Amino acid sequence: MIKTIEVQKSFGSSLAVDRVSFEVKKGEVLGFLGPNGAGKSTTMRMITGFLPLSGGKILIGGHDIEEQPLQAKRLMGYLPENAPAYADMSVLGFLRFIAKIRGLKAVEAEAAVEKAIATCHLEKVRFQIIDTLSKGYLHRVCFAQAILHDPPILILDEPTDGLDPNQKHEMRQLIKEMGKHKAIIVSTHILEEVEAICTRVIIIDQGKLVFNGSPDELLAQSPQSGQISLRVLGRKPEELREKLKDLPGLGTVSIKEEKDGALAATLSAKAEKSLPAARVARLMQEANWEFDQLYTSKGRLDDVFRRITSLDSAEEVAK
Amino acid sequence: MKNAMTIARRELGGYFASPVAYVFLVIFLLLTGFFTFMMGNFFLRNEASLMSFFVWHPWLYMLLVPAVGMRLWAEELRMGTLELLFTMPVTPGQAIWGKFLAGWVFLGLALLLTLPMVFTAYYLGQPDGGPILTGYIGSFLMAGAYLAISGMTSACTRNQVISFITSVVICLLLVLAGYPPVTNILLKWGAPNAMVEFAAGLSVVFHFESMQRGVLDLRDLVYFCSLISFAIFSTGVLLKSRRA
């Protein structure tokens, strides 16, 4: 549905987006990550046709955003950063205006507005002037605007920004649900969100695409990925080390004695080898040792994120 | 066209949702009344005409129209709604004309509210209807030209004050270009007659004057329409360059 080909954007002499290519299909929720100022919003603004491209091409459902902007824009719903809306209008008036400008006929428009109000829980504020809304409501009004015409493509720039934890959860459920039938791009800083809703992740840093894959692939790049944590009760560190020594596939072990006398061990596999937690469990059971924790770590997104996005800058410093 | 109307209606609604519209209307009517009767000596002229009413319009509009036009785009830029508007399936032309029309209709409404002035003239005597009609047409066109210029300056900045001041200055230049102090300076500098005429020809006052006298000249209409078109076109260019 969305296809960007070698997209470039320069402001003056600085290159904000540098040959970014990716594709989003129907049924995908693409998480768009990157540090502040990496070019996320700029890319989204080009996809939605707000900013002209400096190079490359963007296809929206087969329509070139620069050649056939109207056809392309009809297919999209867009929630810009900071959720702008006409401050002097009421929520209802604003949504009606959007419905009309989206070309919905009177009856359809009214139904669409009511549906959007219900989906975004805006019943309580429907007659309120937008200027007087809290940030959470404002965000939801702008989200309602984006989904009003039930577009096959949604571009959401930080959709959970400014929402409280409950609202965040609900927004994520909503995006996940809609993601089944739509092509969605979500930009975010919040990494847990990526795990919760995205089927695919791209990361851009300093205008360049540095990662494109599934959240699991991203997690696998974490040094913690595949590590086993084990908590053994009533044993000495030396005993545990001795016990684990012959475990096949084991790389390094670090053991820490906790306050209550239990031992917390972190086991990582040798390179290219696997270390199933079940094997560790069997070992403990055969020896009849007591343990109250044993799990395989999935890796931590923020570590990977930090590694990927600071790699380039680190290299530059090294030069 | 339908999209332009939708945008115009929203914009016009925006005027009346805030006190801006009412403050503007009241001040506009008070000032036109004051200038016509007090400064223009409406009664002392001893003739039933609206000359003393129309003659102030170029000056009044110079201050008041930029107050309407300054928010056209500056507000959208400041609030970020420009991003919303330009990602809707509308062309920039539709958006620009729509917003312009809203302001123009509003100014037209303000002008309509001065109709009691016409009734007064008819009550006091038998004024010539022609100059009154063409005077109103000219005044409306002039308001449109000023508005288009304010819209243009409004597209340059997210700051309404800057937009206001810039457009007042441009409008002032347009007014002054035809006045003797300016044309005399040009003559003193030894500018050829043709050039002085050209400068005077750029003046709003010059074109509005003939309409006040009841002459509806095609050239005057062309002047106002091209001024509006030019400013609207520039608005489009400015808005595009802001995004590039």
Interface residues (C-beta under 8 A of the other chain):
Chain A: R45 T48 G49 F50 L51 P52 P69 L70 Q71 K73 R74 M76 Y78 P80 N82 P84 A85 Y86 A87 D88 M89 G93 F97 I98 K100 I101 R102 G103 I129 C142 Q145
Chain B: N3 T6 I7 R10 G13 G14 A17 S18 M79 G80 T81 E83 L84 F86 T87 M88 P89 V90 T91 K240 R243 A244
